[in-house]
Amino acid sequence: MSCALLLALLAGDPLPEGNAYVRGLVERQRRREEAVNRYTYDVSEVREELDGDGRRRSLSTARYEVFHDVLAPAILGWRATWNARRQAEAAARRQLERRARRWRRGQALAAVLIAVLVASLAALALRAARSDRAATTAKTAQAVAQRQAGRAAATAIGASVQAQRSAERAYVARADAVCAKGWAEGRLLGEPPARDDPGFGGWLGDMVQVGQKTLRKWSSVQEPPSMAGDAGRILGLYQESLTAYGFAAQSLAGGDSEEGQRLLDRGDRIGRQYQQLAARSGFQECDGALEPLAR
């Protein structure tokens, strides 16, 4: 068999030149080591065994070559495990804090309820012990309060009525002052001509203007709420009467004596209603504001 092997080697390809072959092996080995160095690193582990006094008894050293692609999965797995553990711990801590808060709230509520219950029981006991005296005192105080409330209500009603009457008298006085001034301006126009006199229409028109001016001033006086209804009706009749007299003055000035007379009669009728209502409301000057016209 040795001869057969020798014959096979001699029949095969010739062997490479020795130096070239060795250099090729060295070059390949160097490339492999460079590649390994790029993806690995060495780790040395030193272990010491100490006796009871802390003196070293033995020393051992171990060296490791760690590949990056081997270490990476371990690192990623460790980090994932660490993150998961940290998240679980955080969730557990939050859950524990929530339970602690709920427990504290429950304790606080229980303390409040207990305090309320104790206070209620104490109050009930105190009221039960003093029930008779408290009832008598309450009845007496209630009677006194009712009497005082009655007197206060009567005083308040009297004051309210007095204030209302004062406000009504003040309004009537201000309105009468306006009407008195209107009276004075109307007298400056002279005595009224006869109604069949041709100059009556002009005089009536001037008087209507004085009346309208008086009405505007009177309307600007603020009436009290208690007289709002009567004051509104009085001023409304005053306005209607002045309107009828104004149209009558226009008709008479235009020569339409029949229409003018009809409007004069309407103004007189409304004027009498106005005077009656103003007199009932207490006016002393305004109740005669239309007297020169309504006749």
Secondary structure, DSSP 8 states (H G I E B T S, - for coil): -HHHHHHHHHHS-----HHHHHHHHHHHHHHHHHHHHHHEEEEEEEEEEE-TTS-EEEEEEEEEEEEHHHHHHHHHHHHHHHHHHHHHHHHHHHHHHHHHHHHHHHHHHHHHHHHHHHHHHHHHHHHHHTHHHHHHHHHHHHHHHHHHHHHHHHHHHHHHHHHHHHHHHHHHHHHHHHHHHHHHHHHTT-S---TTSTTHHHHHHHHHHHHHHHHHHHHTS---GGGHHHHHHHHHHHHHHHHHHHHHHHHHHTT-HHHHHHHHHHHHHHHHHHHHHHHHTT-SSGGGTTTTT--
